[in-house]
Amino acid sequence: MKKLALTASLAAVLGLSAAACATAQEAGNPQDAFLARLNALCGQTFEGRVVTDDPADADFRSNRLVMQVRDCAADEVGIPFAVGEDRSRRWIITRTEQGLRLKHDHRDEQGVIHGYHMYGGDTANEGTAGRQEFPVDQESIAQFIAGDAQVSTTNVWAVEVHPDNIFAYELRRPEGRFLRVEFDLTQPVTD
């Protein structure tokens, strides 16, 4: 019994030491740590699923969702996102002078812009190493109004990166719209 208690105590101490090391490594700017977490996933592909229940997301829910972290640099990461056979979506997270920016790049298979394009927003605060939020920017608001999509003028997107656990993408609106897709970082896929 004494050996079991000693083993449990040692495991707890080692766990705390590992957590302290991870925290110390990310003690600087949370946005730099966030980009570093994204870059650590570079070249990997992950499958995800919708974890919210909004009826507007039925198409996403009924298709295979796959993201690939690629086009990685210290100040920008490109993440193609496929919904079934539709590979027209790509998230781009970029370092700016003020913080981070998320843009949605939508193109068809020939690279032609399709639908709303390069919409998104900039962080309003430093966020955390694990989560960044991107309220819709003025350029995107103008694009949504011009396209008669006023409902999107209040969008707030969020991206989370929790190493060895999940990557999450969210869309929220004040009136209650909520989409969250979680990707399992413990199981990279090869196809």
Beta strands, then each sheet from edge to edge (+ up, - down):
strand 1: 45-50
strand 2: 65-68
strand 3: 70-73
strand 4: 76-83
strand 5: 86-95
strand 6: 100-106
strand 7: 119-122
strand 8: 131-135
strand 9: 156-162
strand 10: 166-172
strand 11: 178-184
sheet 1: 3+ 4- 2+ 1- 11+ 10- 9+ 8-
sheet 2: 3+ 4- 5+ 6- 7+
end
